[in-house]
Amino acid sequence: MNPVEKYFNAERWYCAGGIGIGVVAIGLAAYFFFKLTQPFYTGMGWALFVPGLFFLIICSGVFVRSPKDIARVNSIIRSNPVILQQEEIPRMDKVMSNFKIIMIVETSLIVLSALLLVFGNLSSPWRGASAGILVMAFLLLGFDWLADRRGREYQEFLVAQIKNSK
């Protein structure tokens, strides 16, 4: 398997797991909303539902798009590697820059929600929301950390392709 296929297939299958996490988070949120209607669980439900929905939407898009990305990048490498430098490397630079920002936000959410749980004088819904945010932020940070590592390897491959084409 070439590095392009390795990268996009890994993205695809990690996102299959992300789709599962999104479905479970939304399912738990629904359970909390309709069965465990106490304020703590309602707060936790919202904290699971919103990021779970984003996870589901984003991961579904990546899952569907990945085979097209494999074909697109392999075609560029075969036909005109210079386009890698003009299109794919700048696209990946932006993706990697976004990962840095996203992981800072996720880390901040982990710290903030943990501090609120430990030191905050929160009402029950806000305590539940803080607990849900803590769980989801940890999951998202783990996914994004792994995606960042895969992205760095892929970027290195792209840069090597440019050097080899000269």
C-alpha positions in Angstrom: 0.0 0.0 0.0 1.5 3.3 -1.0 1.7 6.2 1.5 -1.3 8.0 -0.1 -3.5 5.0 0.3 -2.2 4.3 3.8 -3.0 7.9 5.0 -6.5 8.2 3.5 -7.5 4.6 4.4 -6.4 5.2 8.0 -8.4 8.4 8.0 -11.3 6.5 6.6 -11.2 3.7 9.2 -10.6 6.0 12.1 -13.6 8.0 11.0 -15.6 4.7 10.9 -14.8 4.5 14.6 -15.7 8.2 15.0 -19.1 7.5 13.4 -19.6 4.8 16.0 -18.6 7.2 18.8 -21.0 9.9 17.4 -23.9 7.4 17.3 -23.2 6.2 20.8 -22.9 9.8 22.1 -26.2 10.7 20.5 -27.8 7.5 21.7 -26.6 8.2 25.3 -27.8 11.8 25.1 -31.3 10.6 24.0 -31.3 8.1 26.8 -30.4 10.8 29.3 -33.0 13.2 27.9 -35.9 10.8 27.8 -35.2 8.1 30.5 -32.9 9.7 33.1 -34.5 13.1 33.1 -32.7 14.3 36.2 -30.9 17.7 35.7 -27.4 16.2 35.9 -28.2 13.8 33.0 -29.9 16.5 31.0 -26.8 18.6 31.2 -24.6 15.7 30.3 -26.9 14.8 27.4 -26.4 18.2 25.8 -22.6 17.9 26.3 -22.7 14.5 24.5 -25.2 15.3 21.8 -23.6 18.4 20.3 -20.1 17.1 19.8 -21.4 13.7 19.0 -23.4 15.2 16.2 -20.4 17.1 14.9 -18.3 13.9 15.2 -20.9 12.0 13.2 -21.2 14.6 10.4 -17.5 15.3 10.0 -16.4 11.6 10.2 -19.2 10.6 7.7 -17.9 13.2 5.3 -14.3 12.0 5.6 -15.4 8.3 5.3 -17.2 9.0 2.0 -14.6 11.3 0.6 -11.4 9.3 1.3 -11.5 6.9 -1.7 -11.9 10.0 -4.0 -8.9 11.6 -2.3 -6.8 8.5 -2.9 -7.6 8.6 -6.6 -7.1 12.4 -6.8 -3.7 12.5 -5.1 -2.4 9.3 -6.8 -3.4 10.9 -10.2 -1.5 14.1 -9.3 1.6 12.1 -8.4 1.5 10.2 -11.7 0.7 13.1 -14.0 2.1 16.3 -12.4 3.8 16.2 -9.1 4.3 20.0 -9.2 0.5 20.2 -8.4 1.3 18.6 -5.0 3.3 21.7 -4.1 0.6 24.0 -5.4 -2.5 22.2 -4.0 -2.0 19.2 -1.7 0.8 20.5 0.4 -0.9 23.9 1.1 -4.2 21.9 1.9 -2.3 19.7 4.3 -0.5 22.7 5.9 -4.0 24.2 6.6 -5.3 20.9 8.0 -2.3 20.6 10.3 -2.6 24.2 11.4 -6.2 23.6 12.2 -5.3 20.5 14.2 -3.0 22.7 16.4 -5.9 25.1 17.1 -8.4 22.3 17.7 -6.1 20.4 20.1 -5.5 23.6 22.1 -9.3 24.1 22.4 -9.8 20.5 23.4 -7.1 20.7 26.0 -8.5 23.9 27.3 -12.0 22.2 27.5 -10.5 19.3 29.5 -8.8 21.6 31.9 -11.8 23.9 32.3 -14.3 21.2 32.7 -12.1 19.3 35.2 -11.6 22.5 37.2 -15.3 23.2 37.2 -16.1 19.7 38.4 -13.5 19.8 41.2 -13.8 23.4 42.3 -17.0 24.7 40.9 -20.2 25.3 42.9 -22.3 24.1 39.9 -25.9 23.3 39.8 -26.7 19.8 38.7 -27.2 20.4 35.0 -23.9 22.4 34.7 -22.1 19.7 36.6 -23.5 17.1 34.1 -22.5 19.3 31.2 -19.0 19.6 32.6 -18.7 15.9 33.0 -19.9 15.3 29.4 -17.6 17.9 28.0 -14.7 16.3 29.9 -15.4 12.9 28.3 -16.0 14.2 24.8 -13.0 16.5 24.9 -10.7 13.6 25.9 -12.1 11.4 23.0 -11.8 14.2 20.5 -8.3 15.0 21.6 -7.2 11.4 21.3 -8.7 11.2 17.8 -7.1 14.5 16.7 -3.7 13.6 18.2 -3.7 10.4 16.1 -4.9 12.3 13.0 -2.1 14.8 13.6 0.5 12.1 13.6 -0.8 10.5 10.5 -1.0 13.9 8.8 2.7 14.7 9.6 3.8 11.4 8.0 1.7 12.1 5.0 3.1 15.7 4.7 6.7 14.3 4.9 5.8 11.9 2.0 4.4 14.7 -0.1 7.5 16.9 0.5 9.7 13.9 -0.5 7.7 13.4 -3.7 8.5 17.1 -4.6 12.2 16.6 -3.9 12.3 13.3 -5.9 10.5 14.9 -8.9 13.2 17.5 -9.4 
